[in-house]
C-alpha cells in the first residue's frame, strides 16, 4: 500500500512536468545533500495512522508525508520555487491516488543557504486500509460410507 501510494505521487508529479522526482530511501542526514540538478523533489514517508471501524479488518487510515523541494531560484520561470510549488499544489490537492484523497497541509521554507533553497510540502492522504484475511484453520469432516463402515478424513483448505 505505501509503496504504491508513493509511486502514485511520483507518477502524478512527473505527468505534470516535474522530472527530477524520487522517493527517499536513504539516511535522514543525506536528504539535505545538494542534488545534482534543480529543481529536485524528494518524497519522504513520515507515518501512518490507523483507526478502527465497525467492520473487522477495515481501518480508516491517514498517510502522512512530505515533499522536500530543492531550488536555486525563487521566481525563475519553470525552474523557480514559486511556479514548481504551485504545480505541486495543483497536481496533488484533493486528488485521489491509489485510493487515498490527498490534502496539502502546509508549505514552508525549510532552509536557505546562498542560492540554494528547500521547501517542505506537508501532505496527508485519507483512505481505507483493508487487512488481508487468510483462513488458516483446518476444515474437518467425517464421511460415513455404505454398510455401516465409518471413514474419517481431514480436509485442508488449500490457498
DAPE-V841233 format. One record per backbone hydrogen bond with DSSP energy under -1.0 kcal/mol. CO is the residue of the C=O (numbers start at 1). NH is the residue of the N-H. If there is no record, write none. Layout:
co=CO nh=NH
co=CO nh=NH
This chain:
co=1 nh=5
co=2 nh=6
co=3 nh=7
co=4 nh=8
co=5 nh=9
co=6 nh=10
co=7 nh=11
co=8 nh=12
co=9 nh=13
co=10 nh=14
co=11 nh=15
co=12 nh=16
co=13 nh=18
co=14 nh=17
co=19 nh=21
co=20 nh=41
co=22 nh=43
co=28 nh=31
co=30 nh=33
co=40 nh=70
co=41 nh=22
co=42 nh=68
co=43 nh=24
co=44 nh=66
co=47 nh=64
co=49 nh=62
co=51 nh=60
co=55 nh=58
co=57 nh=131
co=59 nh=129
co=60 nh=51
co=61 nh=127
co=62 nh=49
co=63 nh=125
co=64 nh=46
co=64 nh=47
co=65 nh=123
co=66 nh=44
co=67 nh=121
co=68 nh=42
co=69 nh=119
co=70 nh=40
co=71 nh=117
co=73 nh=81
co=74 nh=82
co=76 nh=80
co=80 nh=84
co=81 nh=85
co=82 nh=86
co=83 nh=87
co=84 nh=88
co=85 nh=89
co=86 nh=90
co=87 nh=91
co=88 nh=92
co=89 nh=93
co=92 nh=95
co=95 nh=102
co=97 nh=100
co=100 nh=97
co=101 nh=126
co=102 nh=94
co=103 nh=124
co=106 nh=122
co=108 nh=120
co=111 nh=118
co=113 nh=116
co=116 nh=113
co=117 nh=71
co=118 nh=110
co=118 nh=111
co=119 nh=69
co=120 nh=108
co=121 nh=67
co=122 nh=105
co=122 nh=106
co=123 nh=65
co=124 nh=103
co=125 nh=63
co=126 nh=101
co=127 nh=61
co=129 nh=59
co=139 nh=155
co=141 nh=153
co=143 nh=151
co=146 nh=149
co=149 nh=145
co=151 nh=143
co=153 nh=141
